[in-house]
Amino acid sequence: MKIKHILMICLFIALLLIFAETATATVAGKSEMQITTDEADQSNSATFGDMVVWEDYRNADGYESTDIYAYNLSTGQETKITSNTSLKYSPVIYGDKIAWEDNRNGNWDIYLYNLSTSKETRITLNESDQYAPALYEDRLVWLDGRNGGGSLDVDHWPEGNWDVFMYNLSTSKGTRITTNESWKTFPAIYGDKILWVDGRNGEPLHSHQIVDGDLFMYDLSTSEETRLVSNVSSDTKPDIYGDRIVWGDDRNQNSDIYMYDLVNSTEVQITDNESEQWRPALYEDRIIWTDYRNGNGWDNPDVYMYNLSTSEEMQITTSESEQWADDIHSDIVVWTDNRNGKNDIYMSILRASEEEPVKEEPADEESSEASSVEELKKLKAHVNSLDIEPSAKDLLDAKLRYTIQSLEAGDTDAALVKLGFYIECVSIMEAKDRIESEDADYIISKAERIFDMIESS
């Protein structure tokens, strides 16, 4: 399988004012799309570019086996990544690489699949357990029990001494990051920085017991380890993007979302609702998490988002069933959703601004869709007339072609998703100097107007 989208995302590293106040939440009226429709359960999704991956039970004998699947949002193609009979959990994706934990060898190992070469590689060969992978470019990190970690049960509780390990896919070199004897949970990586929760200064962790640990960071460029935050719950799952770190914190007798700015060494509380908020994910200025404010105790979780640039909190999901936040990348939010009586993967695409577009009243639905198709064809012809490199032109042509096909088939949600990716792709090409700014501005303006036309129909 060949990936035909731009994988190089421009990193905007800028110092932003951090707002201490939390705005009143609004509901996100953005396009929502169901990714999986199989009658079995699918859960624990991750996304990068126009790819979504998840763990899937459709080929399982009960719950004795799972597979990793991938879905290309631009082409609508679903791909089964794994084919052996074993349990596979926690898929992550970066670029054309997918990693997960796998027990096919009688213990838990880390595996990698390259979408460009269709090649699967077993990364860990040690007979102890390794789990909880995280990926950034050619660096893969995980939790490793070879130095005293107990065997994992089905709930993956890290009792005993666990370490954070890293493997460089370019050099095929492995590195042990931590050497102290304690439990660790949920590593994350961005650039040279590796993050995890560590129990060295607190209580030992026993089966299914949640205790406090500390948030640690290791800088590969300086070989320095730093304790950032103390008294962090062992059940928290931190994330890092650029110089910002987010995590779930139960210091207020309920779990809240907190953020730490590495530039200013500043800690900020993001949520102050008295219900539970946990397992955040971060991309640029946007933080998503699972939020229980609309339920009774642990019922009816929803996906929420906070924009650091605007100080706006937003409710992403409104269904009265259960939704759990999984991941965010670029303008795509993915989550696990139980509205159909089983777990499915859903997604929403966010616009550059979370403001609601002004909707025009179409004459009728059929004429509105036909008008949108005609406008898309005009835009497609215009882009094909531009003097840009052939590979960029081919990519943009394909994305508009798939958008038109979805709209002609009556699937407006899929058309909105694909057109959103088209707009994002043009922005990336402009940042990489593959399209002149004047041309990019015109294309984006036209595409956004068509997006609003489709959304209004």
C-alpha positions as CSV (number, residue, x, y, z in Angstrom):
1,M,0.0,0.0,0.0
2,K,1.3,3.4,-0.9
3,I,0.7,6.6,1.1
4,K,0.0,9.6,-1.3
5,H,-0.3,12.4,1.1
6,I,2.0,15.0,2.5
7,L,3.5,13.8,5.8
8,M,5.6,16.8,6.7
9,I,3.6,19.1,9.0
10,C,5.1,22.5,9.7
11,L,5.8,22.9,13.4
12,F,4.7,26.3,14.7
13,I,6.8,26.9,17.8
14,A,5.8,30.2,19.2
15,L,5.4,31.7,22.7
16,L,1.6,32.2,23.4
17,L,-0.1,33.8,26.3
18,I,-1.5,31.2,28.6
19,F,-5.0,32.0,29.8
20,A,-6.0,31.1,33.3
21,E,-9.7,31.5,32.8
22,T,-11.8,28.8,31.2
23,A,-14.5,30.0,28.8
24,T,-18.0,28.6,28.9
25,A,-18.2,25.5,26.7
26,T,-19.9,25.6,23.4
27,V,-21.0,22.7,21.2
28,A,-18.9,22.0,18.1
29,G,-21.1,21.9,15.1
30,K,-18.6,20.3,12.8
31,S,-18.8,17.4,10.4
32,E,-18.9,14.1,12.2
33,M,-18.2,10.8,10.4
34,Q,-18.5,7.1,11.5
35,I,-15.3,5.3,10.4
36,T,-16.2,1.7,11.3
37,T,-19.5,0.0,10.6
38,D,-18.6,-3.7,11.3
39,E,-20.8,-5.4,14.0
40,A,-17.9,-6.2,16.2
41,D,-16.1,-3.8,18.6
42,Q,-13.5,-1.3,17.4
43,S,-11.7,1.0,19.9
44,N,-8.5,2.8,20.9
45,S,-7.9,4.8,17.7
46,A,-5.0,7.0,16.6
47,T,-4.6,9.4,13.7
48,F,-1.9,11.0,11.6
49,G,-2.4,12.9,8.3
50,D,-5.4,11.3,6.6
51,M,-4.9,7.9,8.2
52,V,-6.8,6.5,11.2
53,V,-5.8,3.2,13.0
54,W,-7.5,1.2,15.7
55,E,-7.8,-2.2,17.4
56,D,-10.5,-4.4,16.0
57,Y,-12.4,-7.5,17.2
58,R,-14.2,-8.5,14.0
59,N,-11.9,-11.6,13.5
60,A,-11.7,-12.5,17.2
61,D,-12.7,-15.8,18.8
62,G,-14.6,-14.1,21.6
63,Y,-12.0,-11.6,22.9
64,E,-9.1,-13.9,22.4
65,S,-7.7,-12.2,19.3
66,T,-7.7,-8.7,17.9
67,D,-6.3,-7.0,14.8
68,I,-5.0,-3.6,13.8
69,Y,-6.8,-1.9,11.0
70,A,-6.2,1.4,9.1
71,Y,-8.5,3.7,7.2
72,N,-7.5,6.2,4.6
73,L,-9.8,9.2,4.9
74,S,-8.9,10.6,1.5
75,T,-9.6,7.4,-0.5
76,G,-12.1,5.7,1.8
77,Q,-10.0,2.5,1.8
78,E,-9.9,0.3,4.9
79,T,-6.8,-2.0,5.3
80,K,-6.3,-4.9,7.7
81,I,-2.7,-4.5,9.0
82,T,-2.3,-7.7,11.0
83,S,-3.3,-11.3,10.1
84,N,-2.0,-13.6,12.9
85,T,-4.2,-14.9,15.8
86,S,-3.2,-13.0,18.9
87,L,-4.1,-10.0,21.0
88,K,-3.0,-6.6,19.7
89,Y,-3.5,-3.4,21.6
90,S,-2.6,0.3,21.7
91,P,-1.9,1.2,18.1
92,V,0.0,4.4,17.4
93,I,0.8,6.0,14.1
94,Y,3.4,8.6,12.8
95,G,3.9,9.2,9.1
96,D,3.8,5.8,7.4
97,K,4.6,3.8,10.5
98,I,2.2,2.0,12.8
99,A,3.3,0.4,16.1
100,W,1.4,-1.7,18.6
101,E,1.8,-4.3,21.4
102,D,1.3,-7.9,20.5
103,N,1.3,-11.2,22.5
104,R,1.7,-13.7,19.6
105,N,5.0,-15.0,21.1
106,G,3.6,-15.8,24.6
107,N,4.7,-12.5,26.0
108,W,3.9,-8.9,25.0
109,D,6.2,-7.4,22.3
110,I,6.3,-4.2,20.3
111,Y,5.6,-4.6,16.5
112,L,5.9,-2.1,13.7
113,Y,4.3,-1.9,10.3
114,N,5.4,0.3,7.4
115,L,2.5,1.4,5.2
116,S,4.8,2.4,2.4
117,T,6.6,-1.0,2.2
118,S,3.8,-3.2,3.6
119,K,6.5,-4.7,5.9
120,E,5.9,-5.9,9.5
121,T,8.8,-5.9,11.9
122,R,9.1,-7.3,15.4
123,I,11.0,-4.7,17.4
124,T,11.4,-6.3,20.8
125,L,12.9,-9.8,21.2
126,N,13.3,-10.0,24.9
127,E,11.2,-12.7,26.6
128,S,9.7,-10.2,29.2
129,D,6.8,-8.0,28.5
130,Q,6.9,-4.7,26.5
131,Y,3.9,-2.5,26.0
132,A,2.5,1.0,25.6
133,P,4.3,2.2,22.5
134,A,4.7,5.8,21.4
135,L,6.1,7.1,18.1
136,Y,7.8,10.2,16.9
137,E,9.5,10.2,13.5
138,D,12.1,7.4,13.7
139,R,12.0,7.1,17.5
140,L,9.8,4.4,19.2
141,V,9.4,4.3,23.0
142,W,7.7,1.8,25.2
143,L,7.5,0.3,28.8
144,D,9.8,-2.7,29.3
145,G,9.6,-5.3,32.1
146,R,13.0,-7.0,31.5
147,N,14.5,-5.6,34.7
148,G,11.9,-6.8,37.2
149,G,8.5,-5.9,35.8
150,G,5.8,-8.4,36.6
151,S,3.9,-10.1,33.9
152,L,1.0,-8.1,32.5
153,D,-2.6,-9.2,32.9
154,V,-5.3,-8.4,30.3
155,D,-5.7,-4.9,32.0
156,H,-2.0,-4.2,31.5
157,W,-1.2,-3.1,35.1
158,P,2.5,-2.3,35.5
159,E,3.2,-3.9,38.9
160,G,7.0,-4.2,39.7
161,N,9.9,-2.4,38.2
162,W,9.3,-1.1,34.6
163,D,11.6,1.0,32.5
164,V,11.2,3.3,29.5
165,F,13.1,2.0,26.5
166,M,13.7,3.7,23.1
167,Y,14.5,2.3,19.7
168,N,15.9,4.3,16.8
169,L,14.4,2.9,13.6
170,S,17.0,4.6,11.4
171,T,20.0,3.3,13.3
172,S,18.5,0.1,14.7
173,K,19.8,1.1,18.1
174,G,18.0,0.5,21.4
175,T,18.5,2.7,24.5
176,R,17.3,2.2,28.1
177,I,16.0,5.6,29.2
178,T,15.3,4.9,32.9
179,T,17.5,3.0,35.3
180,N,15.8,3.5,38.7
181,E,13.7,0.7,40.3
182,S,10.0,1.7,40.2
183,W,6.8,1.4,38.2
184,K,6.3,3.7,35.2
185,T,3.2,4.2,33.1
186,F,2.3,5.8,29.7
187,P,5.4,7.1,27.9
188,A,5.0,9.8,25.3
189,I,7.6,11.3,22.9
190,Y,7.9,14.5,20.9
191,G,11.2,15.5,19.3
192,D,14.0,15.0,21.8
193,K,11.7,14.8,24.8
194,I,10.4,11.6,26.4
195,L,7.7,11.8,29.1
196,W,6.3,9.3,31.6
197,V,4.7,8.9,35.0
198,D,7.1,7.4,37.6
199,G,6.5,5.9,41.1
200,R,10.1,6.2,42.5
201,N,9.1,8.8,45.1
202,G,5.7,7.3,46.1
203,E,3.9,4.1,47.0
204,P,4.5,0.8,45.2
205,L,1.9,-0.1,42.7
206,H,-0.2,-3.2,43.2
207,S,-2.7,-4.9,40.9
208,H,-5.5,-2.4,39.9
209,Q,-4.4,0.1,42.6
210,I,-4.2,3.7,41.6
211,V,-1.6,5.7,43.5
212,D,0.3,8.9,42.9
213,G,3.6,9.2,41.0
214,D,5.6,12.0,39.4
215,L,5.7,13.3,35.9
216,F,9.3,12.9,34.5
217,M,10.9,14.0,31.3
218,Y,14.1,12.9,29.6
219,D,15.8,15.1,27.0
220,L,17.7,13.1,24.5
221,S,19.7,16.1,23.3
222,T,21.2,16.8,26.8
223,S,20.8,13.4,28.4
224,E,19.1,15.1,31.3
225,E,16.2,13.8,33.3
226,T,13.8,16.2,35.0
227,R,11.0,15.8,37.5
228,L,8.3,18.2,36.3
229,V,5.2,17.6,38.5
230,S,4.7,15.6,41.7
231,N,1.6,13.7,42.9
232,V,0.3,12.7,39.5
233,S,-2.1,9.8,39.4
234,S,-0.7,6.5,38.1
235,D,-3.8,6.2,35.9
236,T,-3.0,9.4,34.0
237,K,-1.9,9.4,30.4
238,P,0.3,12.4,29.6
239,D,0.9,13.8,26.1
240,I,3.4,16.3,24.7
241,Y,3.5,18.6,21.7
242,G,6.3,21.1,21.2
243,D,7.0,22.7,24.5
244,R,3.6,21.9,26.1
245,I,2.7,18.9,28.2
246,V,-0.9,17.8,29.3
247,W,-2.1,15.2,31.7
248,G,-5.0,14.2,34.0
249,D,-4.5,15.2,37.6
250,D,-6.6,14.3,40.6
251,R,-5.3,16.8,43.2
252,N,-8.8,18.4,43.5
253,Q,-10.5,15.1,44.5
254,N,-11.6,14.6,40.9
255,S,-9.5,14.3,37.7
256,D,-8.8,17.6,35.9
257,I,-6.7,18.4,32.8
258,Y,-3.5,20.3,33.5
259,M,-0.9,21.8,31.2
260,Y,2.8,22.5,31.7
261,D,4.7,25.0,29.5
262,L,8.4,24.0,29.3
263,V,9.4,27.5,28.0
264,N,8.0,29.4,31.0
265,S,8.0,26.5,33.5
266,T,4.4,27.4,34.1
267,E,1.6,25.0,35.2
268,V,-2.0,25.8,34.2
269,Q,-5.3,24.1,35.2
270,I,-7.3,23.7,32.0
271,T,-10.6,22.2,33.4
272,D,-12.3,23.2,36.7
273,N,-15.5,21.2,36.4
274,E,-16.3,19.0,39.4
275,S,-16.8,15.9,37.3
276,E,-14.0,13.7,35.9
277,Q,-11.8,14.7,32.9
278,W,-9.0,12.4,31.9
279,R,-6.7,11.0,29.2
280,P,-6.0,14.2,27.3
281,A,-4.3,14.4,23.8
282,L,-2.6,17.5,22.4
283,Y,-1.9,19.0,19.0
284,E,-0.6,22.5,18.6
285,D,-3.1,24.8,20.5
286,R,-5.9,22.2,20.9
287,I,-6.3,19.8,23.8
288,I,-9.0,17.1,23.8
289,W,-10.1,14.8,26.6
290,T,-12.8,12.5,27.9
291,D,-15.3,14.4,30.1
292,Y,-18.0,13.1,32.4
293,R,-19.9,16.3,33.3
294,N,-23.0,15.4,31.3
295,G,-23.6,12.0,33.0
296,N,-24.3,10.5,36.4
297,G,-21.0,9.6,37.8
298,W,-19.1,7.5,35.2
299,D,-22.0,7.5,32.7
300,N,-22.3,9.3,29.4
301,P,-18.7,10.5,28.8
302,D,-18.2,13.0,26.0
303,V,-15.3,14.4,24.1
304,Y,-14.3,18.0,24.9
305,M,-11.7,20.3,23.5
306,Y,-9.9,23.5,24.7
307,N,-8.3,26.0,22.4
308,L,-5.3,27.6,24.0
309,S,-5.2,30.5,21.5
310,T,-8.8,31.5,22.1
311,S,-9.4,30.3,25.7
312,E,-12.5,28.5,24.3
313,E,-13.8,25.2,25.7
314,M,-15.9,23.2,23.2
315,Q,-18.0,20.1,23.4
316,I,-17.2,17.8,20.5
317,T,-19.7,15.0,21.0
318,T,-23.4,15.4,22.0
319,S,-24.8,11.9,21.8
320,E,-26.3,10.6,25.0
321,S,-24.2,7.4,24.7
322,E,-20.6,7.0,25.7
323,Q,-17.7,8.6,23.8
324,W,-14.0,8.3,24.8
325,A,-11.4,10.7,23.4
326,D,-8.6,8.9,21.6
327,D,-6.4,11.3,19.5
328,I,-6.1,14.6,17.7
329,H,-3.8,15.5,14.8
330,S,-4.1,18.6,12.6
331,D,-7.9,19.3,12.3
332,I,-8.9,15.7,13.0
333,V,-10.3,14.4,16.3
334,V,-11.0,10.6,16.7
335,W,-12.8,8.8,19.4
336,T,-14.4,5.5,20.5
337,D,-18.2,5.7,20.4
338,N,-20.9,3.4,21.8
339,R,-24.0,5.1,20.3
340,N,-24.7,2.0,18.2
341,G,-24.7,-0.4,21.1
342,K,-21.1,-1.4,20.4
343,N,-17.9,0.4,20.1
344,D,-17.1,2.2,16.8
345,I,-14.5,4.7,15.7
346,Y,-15.8,8.2,14.9
347,M,-14.1,11.3,13.8
348,S,-14.8,15.0,13.5
349,I,-12.9,17.6,11.4
350,L,-12.3,21.0,12.9
351,R,-12.0,24.1,10.8
352,A,-9.2,26.6,11.1
353,S,-11.6,28.7,13.2
354,E,-14.1,27.1,15.5
355,E,-16.6,29.8,14.7
356,E,-19.8,28.6,13.1
357,P,-20.0,29.5,9.4
358,V,-22.8,31.7,8.2
359,K,-25.2,29.3,6.4
360,E,-26.9,30.2,3.2
361,E,-30.4,28.9,2.5
362,P,-30.2,26.7,-0.6
363,A,-33.1,26.6,-3.1
364,D,-33.4,22.9,-2.4
365,E,-31.1,20.0,-1.4
366,E,-30.7,18.5,-4.9
367,S,-29.8,21.8,-6.6
368,S,-27.4,22.7,-3.7
369,E,-25.5,19.5,-4.1
370,A,-25.4,19.9,-7.8
371,S,-24.1,23.4,-7.4
372,S,-21.4,22.3,-5.0
373,V,-20.3,19.6,-7.4
374,E,-20.0,22.1,-10.2
375,E,-18.0,24.5,-8.0
376,L,-15.7,21.6,-7.1
377,K,-15.2,20.8,-10.7
378,K,-14.4,24.4,-11.5
379,L,-11.9,24.5,-8.7
380,K,-10.3,21.2,-9.8
381,A,-9.9,22.6,-13.4
382,H,-8.4,25.8,-12.0
383,V,-5.8,23.9,-9.9
384,N,-4.9,21.7,-12.8
385,S,-4.2,24.9,-14.9
386,L,-1.6,26.2,-12.3
387,D,2.1,25.9,-12.8
388,I,2.9,23.7,-9.9
389,E,5.0,20.5,-9.6
390,P,3.2,17.4,-11.0
391,S,3.2,15.4,-7.8
392,A,1.5,18.2,-5.9
393,K,-1.0,18.7,-8.7
394,D,-1.8,15.0,-8.8
395,L,-2.3,14.9,-5.0
396,L,-4.7,17.8,-5.0
397,D,-6.6,16.5,-8.1
398,A,-7.1,13.1,-6.4
399,K,-8.4,14.7,-3.2
400,L,-11.0,16.8,-5.1
401,R,-11.9,13.8,-7.2
402,Y,-12.7,11.8,-4.1
403,T,-14.7,14.7,-2.6
404,I,-16.8,14.9,-5.8
405,Q,-17.4,11.2,-5.8
406,S,-18.6,11.3,-2.2
407,L,-20.9,14.2,-2.9
408,E,-22.4,12.6,-6.0
409,A,-23.1,9.5,-3.9
410,G,-25.0,11.6,-1.4
411,D,-22.5,11.1,1.4
412,T,-22.1,14.8,2.5
413,D,-20.3,13.9,5.7
414,A,-17.5,12.1,3.8
415,A,-17.3,14.9,1.3
416,L,-16.8,17.4,4.1
417,V,-14.1,15.3,5.6
418,K,-12.3,15.0,2.3
419,L,-12.6,18.6,1.4
420,G,-11.3,19.5,4.9
421,F,-8.2,17.4,4.1
422,Y,-7.9,19.2,0.8
423,I,-7.8,22.6,2.5
424,E,-5.3,21.3,5.1
425,C,-3.1,19.8,2.3
426,V,-3.0,23.2,0.4
427,S,-1.9,24.9,3.6
428,I,0.9,22.4,4.2
429,M,2.0,22.8,0.6
430,E,2.1,26.5,0.9
431,A,4.2,26.3,4.1
432,K,6.6,24.0,2.3
433,D,6.8,26.4,-0.7
434,R,5.2,23.9,-3.1
435,I,2.4,26.4,-4.0
436,E,2.7,30.1,-4.3
437,S,0.9,32.0,-1.5
438,E,-1.3,33.8,-3.8
439,D,-2.5,30.6,-5.5
440,A,-2.9,28.9,-2.1
441,D,-5.0,31.7,-0.7
442,Y,-7.3,31.6,-3.7
443,I,-7.7,27.8,-3.6
444,I,-8.4,27.8,0.2
445,S,-10.9,30.6,-0.1
446,K,-12.8,28.8,-2.8
447,A,-12.7,25.5,-1.0
448,E,-13.9,27.0,2.3
449,R,-16.8,28.6,0.5
450,I,-17.7,25.3,-1.1
451,F,-17.3,23.6,2.3
452,D,-19.9,26.0,3.7
453,M,-22.2,25.3,0.7
454,I,-22.1,21.6,1.4
455,E,-22.5,22.0,5.1
456,S,-25.6,24.2,4.6
457,S,-27.3,21.8,2.3
